[in-house]
C-alpha cells in the first residue's frame, strides 16, 4: 500500500473541520502551505505565486441564487474592488482580495447566507443540475428537491469536510436534453427508465480527461440520497490516498474494477441494487434552450457588481428566477414562461441575439490564475468565435494542463501552452477533437500536440469547412460518424494536407465517405509530398513545412 501523501498526513494531524477555530488568529499575510490546504475547505484560496492576492469561492448548489443573496454579494464586491468570476460548476468567485480583508469578508458573506464551505480541495464540490430542471418542457424529474436531500448528507458536516481522498463532482440530470455535457463528473445520475418507472442510471469515474462509465445500477428518485451516500462512503473508505495525481474515484475503479466497485457500493447501501434501466439522457446537441425566453449574463465567465445589483432589483420587482449555470453564465427567466411556451416563446426578456448559442467553457486564464499561460478571456478574440457560435460548435479552453476548461469534453478543445518547436518560443495550443456524449460517451482525442497561435485559426476554419461539407446535423454527429472512424495519425496528416494544398472537392468527398485507401493513394501523388514508410515522419515534415516561423516571413 502506498504511503499517505502529505495532505493526508495533515488531515491525520488535524481534521479539517477543526481548523475553523484558527481563522480568527491566522497570520493572513504569511500563510503556510498547511494553512493554504485547510483554508480551501472553507472556500478561501491563496497561492504562493501570488501571496498578496486572495480569492473566495462561494457555493450555490444547482446554481440557485436569489435577489436576497445577489444584493449583498454585489455590494461587497464593489466595496472591496473585487473581480467576479462565474465558474463551470455554477459558483461565484471573488478575486483580488487583500490579506487583511479576506476573513472579515468571509464572515460577512457567511452571515448573509452565502457560504464557501467545501468548495475547494478534497470535498464534494457544488452539485450541478440543469438550470431549467424545474421548468423545462423536457424535464421529467425535478432534481432540485433531490439535490437538497443530497446536500443535507454532507454540507457543513464535520465528518465530510475535507475527508475525501480527492475532489468529487456530482451531477443530477432529470432532463432528456440537458443544456451542458455532464459526462465528466465523478458521479452522474443520468435520466433513465426501467419498465414504466422513471429514475436514473449511475455513471462513475468521470474527470477532466475521462467520461463516467456505466455502473449497471438503476436508482429510483426516492433512493437517490441513500445511493449517493453509499458511493461516497465507498470512496472515502477505499479510495487511494497515495500520489495526489491518482486519488480520484476514477483511480479506485481502475484499481478494483467496476464489478468490485458495485459490490462496495452495495455493502454501504445495505440492500440489493437494481440493474440499470434504459438511458433516456440524450446529447446537448438536441437542446433548444436558446429558443426559450431567457437572458444570459457573464462574458466568458466575467460579470460586474453593477450587473448583479441591477439584476437583484429586477428579480424582486419582476418575479424573475436567477440561475448560475455550468456555462459560466447567469440565466434570468420566468419559470412559467419557460414551461408554457417552448416552441415559439414570446417574452419581454427574450433576447433575439441568443438564437445561436454554442456552449463555451473557458478557464480563469492568467488574468486570475498564475498557472495559466494564456489570458483566456482576451485570447478568445484570436479564435473564429463567430463562426463557432454560428455553427453551434462547443469549445473548451484550458490555460494549462490542469484542464479547468474541460477541453476533453467539447467539440473542440484547446490547452494554451508555449513552444519552440517551430522557431522562437511562442504561444501555442494543444488541440482536441471529437468528444461524444451518451449513450456511448467518449472524451475528445488529441489531434495535435502543439499548434502555434498564429496558425490556430486557419486550422479551426479548415476543420469547420469539413463539418459544413459533411451536412451532419451537429458537430458531435460529425465526430461520431466521420472523425472518430479515423486514426489520430490519419487525421493529423489530413488536416496538414488540407492546409498546405488546394484539394478538389472530390477528395473531400472521399474523406467524408471514409475511403481511406483511395484518399491516401491520391494524397501521395501531390507535388513535393514527403515519401516515408512511417506516417508519423510524413506528418512531422508537413507540420514544419506549414508551421515553421521562417516559412511565414
N, C-alpha and C positions, 0 to 999 in steps of 0.2 A: 504494500500500500504506500502511495506517495506521502511524503511529509506534508503537513498542512502549510499552505502558503502564509505569507506574512500578515495578510488581512485576517485569516482565520486565527492566527496566533493572537492578534489584537482582540478579536471577539472573545477568545477564551480568557484573556486577562480582564476585560471589562465588557459585559454585554452592552451593545449599542444603546439600548433604551436608557441605561443608567447614566449615559453621558449627558443627557438633557440637563441635569442639575449643574453641570460645569459651564454652561453657556454664559452665565452672568459674570463669571470671573475669568473668562478666557482672554488672553492677550491677542486681540484680533489683528494686530499689526505683525505679529510674529507667530503664526500658527505652525505647528509641526506637521509632518506627514501623517502622523496618527490622528491629529486634530482634523485634518482635512478629510480623512476617511469617515470619522464619526459625524462630522458636520453634514456630510452628504445624506445621512439618514433623516435629516430634518429639512432637506431641500436647500441647504446652504453650500455654495460651491466656490472654491478658490483653487488656483493652480500656481505652482511655484514659478512658472514662466511669467506670470503677471500677478505678483503677490499683492499689488496695490489695488487690484480691481476684483470685485466680488459679484456674485450672481445669486439670486434667489429663484428657485423653480417652484411654482405653485400648482397644486393638484386640483384638477377638475375631471373626475372620472366620468366618462361618457361625454366629455366636453360641455357639460351643463354649467352655465353661469347665468346669473340674473343681474338685474339692474342694481340691486342692493349690494352686490359684490363688485360690480363694474365701477361704480362711482368712487368708493374709497380707494380702489386699486389705481384708477386713473389719477386721482388727487395725489396719492403717494408718489407715483412715478413722475408726475410733473414737479412736485416739490423737491425730489431727490435728483432731478435731471437724469433719470434712469432711461435707458433704451428698452423697449418692449419687443419681445420676440415670441411668436406663436410656434409651438413645436408640433412634430408629426404624431404626437400622442394626445393632442388636444389640451396642452398645458400652456401656461404663460411663464416666461422668464423675464426678470428684471435685471438688466446688465449695467455694469459700470458703477456699482455702488462702492462708496468709500468704506474702509475698515471700521471707522467709528460709527457708521450709520447702519451697518448690517443688522446687528442684534435688535436695536430699537425698532427698525422697520419690520423685522421678522415678528416681533412681539405685537406690533400694531396690526399687522395683517392677520395674525392668529386670532386676535381679539375680534376682528371683523369677520371671522369665519372663513378666511382664505388661507389655508394652511399649506405647508410644504412637506409634511411628513411622508417619508418613504418614496420620494420622487426620484431619488438617485441611488446609486450603488446596489447592494445586494437585497433588493426588495421587490415586491410586486409593484411594478410601475403602473401608472394610470391605466385602468381598464378601458379599452376602447370599444365602441359600438357605432353603428351607423348614426350620423347626425339626425336622420329623419326616422329613426327606429320606431317612434310612437305615432307617426302620421303619414308615412309614405304609402302610396297605393299598393305597393307590393310587400308591405311589412306584414308578415304572417304572425310573428311573435314579437310583442313589445318587450324588448330586452332591458329596459331601464329598471323595472322592479327587480329583475334577476341580478342586475348589476349592483343594486343597493344591497341585496342579500349577500352577495359576494364580499362587498366592501366591509360589511359588519364582521366577517370572519377574520380579517387581518389588519384593517386600518387602525393604527394607533395602539394595537395590542402588543405589549412588550415581547411576547414570545415570537412575534413575526417581524419585529423591527430589526432589519439588518442581519437576520439569521439564515437567509438562504445562501447556497453556495455562490450564486451569481444573480444578476438581474433576471426578472421574469416578466414577460409581456403576455397579456391575455386579451383576446378579442371575443365578443359575443355577437354573432350575426344572425338576426332573425328575418332579414330581407332576402329575397331571391336574387336581386341585382344590387349589391352594395355599391356605395359610391367610392370605395377605396379597396385596394388589394390587401386582404387580411392574412395572407398565407405566410408571412414572415414571423408570426407570433409563436412564442413557446407553446402556448395552449390556445387552440382555436375551437370554439363551439360553433360549428357551421350548420346552417339550416338544413334539416333532413326530415324525411318522413318514413315511418315504419308502419306498414299496413295502413291504417287510417289515422294514425296519430302523428301530429307534428312534434318535432323536437330538434335535437342537434346530434350530429356525429362529432366525435372528438378527433382532433388532429394535434399531433405533438411534435416538438423539436424544431420549430422554425427559428430562424435568426437571420442576421443580415445577409448571409451567403447561402442559406438553405430555406426550403419550404417545409412547412409542417407536414408530417406523414400521418396517414390514417392509422388510428389505434384499434379500429374494429369495434368501437363502442358507441352505442346509441344512448342518448341522455334525454329523458322526458324533462320538460321545463321545470317541474317541481323538484327534480332531483339535482338540478344544476349546482346549487350551493354546496351540497354534500359531495358531489363528484369533483368540483373544483378543489375542495379541501383535501380530498383523497389524493389527487395529483400533487397538491402542494406538500402534503405530509410525506409522500413517497420521495419526492425530490429533495426535501430537506433532510430526510434520514439517510438516503442512499446516494445523493448527488456527490460527484467528485469534488474534493477541496484541495487539490494539489496545485498544479500550474493554473494561474488565473485565465490563461487562454483556452483551457479545456475544462471548464466547470459549468457550462450551460446545460440545460436539460437535454439538448441535442447530444452532448457527450456522454451523458448517462445512458441514453438509449443506444448510442453507438457501442458502448461497452457491454451492456447486458442484453441488448436486442429488444425489439418491440413486444415479443411474446412475454418475456420476463417483466418488462415494464408494465404490461397489462396486469400481470399477476400481482405486482407490488401495489398497483392502484386498487385492485380488488381486495387485497388484505386490509388496506386503510379504509376502504368503502364499507366493508363489513357485510356485504351481501353480494349476490351474483350480479355481474354486469350483463347488460343486454347487447346482443350483436348489433353491429351498425345497420342503420336503415339506408334508404336511398337518398343520396346527396341531392339537395334542391338548390344549393348555392351556386349561382352562375357567375360569370365574369363581370368585371366592372365595365367592359365594353358595351354591355347591354343596358347600362344605367342611363337614365334620361333626366337626371336631376337638373341639368342645365336648362330644361324647358319649364321648370317649375318656378312659381313666383317667390324667389328668394334673392337676397343680395349677399355678395361676398365682400369681405373686408380683409385687408392684410396683403401687402405687396411682397410676395415671396417670403412671407412669414413676419414681416416687419409691420408694426402698427403704432400709431401715436397716441399719447394720453388724450389729446384733443378729440380724436376719433372715438375713443372709449367713452369720454364724457358725453359727447353728442348722442351716442347710441344708448347710454344709460337713460338720458332724458326721454328719448323717443320710445324706448322699450316700455317705460312706465305709462306714458300718455297714450300710446297706440296699441298696447297689449301685444307686443312683439316677443317672439321667442328668440333667444340667443344660444348659439351652439358653437363651441370651439371644435374644429374638425381635424382629422388626420391629414387634411390638405394644407395645413398651416394657415388656415383661414378662420375668420369668424363669420358664421352664417346668421342672417337675420330674416325671419319669416313669421307668418301667421300659420299656426298648425291647421286651423280649419280650412284655410285656402289651399294648403298642400294636399289635404285629404279630399277636398271637394272637387277640384278641377284639374286632374292630372294631365289631360290631353291638350287643352288649349287654355292655359292659365291667363287670367286677366287680373292684374293686381296693381295697386298704386305703388307697390315697392318692387315691381318686376323690373329687371334690368335687361334691356334688349341687347346690351353688349355681351351678355353672358351666354348667348345662344351657342357659341362654340367654346368649349371649356375642356381642355386636356389636363389631366392630373399632373402636377409638378410637385416634387419633393426635393427640397434643397437644404443642405446642412447650414449651420450658422455661418460658416465661412470665416475668413481671417479677421473680419470686422468684429467678430465676437469671440472667436476661438483661436488661440495661438497655434493649435495643431494643424490648422488648415493652411494649405499652400496657396489657395486662391481666395479672393474676395468674391464669394459665390454670388452675393446679391448684385454686385456690379458686373461680374463677368458673364452673367446670363445674357447680357445685351450683345455679347460676341457670338451668340448662337442663333440659328434661324428660328427663334421662338415663335414668330408669327406663323410660319409655315407649320411647325409642330402643332401649334394651337389649332390652326385651320383644319388639319388632318386628324385631330384628336389623338395624337401620339403622346403617350406619357413619357416623362423624363424624370430620372432620379439622379441627383448631382451631389456627390460627396467631395469634400475638400481634402480628405486624407483617407488612409486605408481603414480607419475605424468604421466607415460606411454609414454615417448617420443619414445620408441622403437616399438610402435604400436603392442603390444603383442596380442591385441584383434582381429587383422586383418591379422593374419598369420596362416599357417597350425599349427604350434606350437608356443606358446607364453610363455615367461618367464618374471617374475619380480624378480630381485635379492633382497633378504632380509636376515635377521638374525633370528634365532630361538633357543629356549632352550627346545623345545617340546620333543626332543629325547636324551637329555643329556646336556652336557655343551653347552653354546651359541656357535653357529657355523653358517657359511654361508649356506643359503638355497635358494630355488626358489619356487615361486608360478607358477603353470603350467596351461596353457590354451590350448584348443584343439578344432579344427573343424570349423574355420571361413570359410564361403562360400560367394561367390560373386553373381552377378546378374544371372538370373532375380529376384531371391528371396534372397537377401543378408542377412547375419546374422553374428554377431560377434562370436568369439570363446567363449566357456564356460569354466569356471574354473574347472579343473579336480581335482587338489589337492591344498590345502591352503598353504602347506609348505612341500617341499621335500629337505632333506639335500643334499648339493652339492655332497658329496661323493657317493650318491646313484642316482643322477640325470641321469647320462649317461646310466646306466643299464635300467632305466625306459624308456628312449627315445628309446633305442635299442629294447625293447620289443614292444613298440607301432609300430615301424618301421617294426618289424617282421610280425605283423598282417597285416600291409599295404601291404607288399610284398606278403603275402599268399593270400590276397584278390584278386589279379590280376586286381585291378582297375587301370584305366589309369592315375590317378593323386591322390594326397592325398586329394584334395578338393572333388573329386568324392567319395573317400573312406569315407570322413567325411559325405557327403550328404547322401550316400546310406546305410552306416553302423553305424558309430559312433553316428550320430545325431538322430538315431532312438532309442537309449538307453537313459535312465535317467542318469544323472551325478552320482547318487548313485550307480547304477549298474556298470558303467564304473570304478568307484573307486574300487569297490570290485573285478572286473575282473582283473584289472592290478596289484593289490596286489597279487591276487591268482596266476596270470601268473608268477610272480617273485618268489613266495615262493614255488611253486610246479612245478614239471615237468608234464605238461599236454599232453595227447595224441593229435595228430593232429585232430582226430575226434571231440574232444571237441572244438577246434578252429574253425572247420567247422561249428559247431552249433552256435558259436558266429557270424561268418560271415553270417550265414543264419538267424540270429535274432530269434533263437529258445530259447527264454529266459527261459521259464518254464522248458524244458528238461535240459538245461545247468545248471540252478541253482540247480535242484534236484541232479545232479551229483556232483556239487561243494560241496554241503552239506555233501556228503559222504567221503570227503577227510579226511585223518588221522589228528587228532588234530585240525580239523576245528571248530572255535568257534560256539556255539549254542546260539542264542538270537533272539527274535522276531523282533528286530529292526536292519535293515541293517546298520544303522549308527554305532551302537555299535560293530557289527561284523567288520566293516571297521576300527574302532578305534583300536581294538585288533590286527588286522592283520598289520596295519601300524606300531604299536610299535614293533611287532614281527620282522618286516622287517627292520625298520629304527633306532631303539634304538641303541645308540652307543655301549653299553656294549655287544650287540648281535654280534658285529663285531670284538670284541677283542679276 
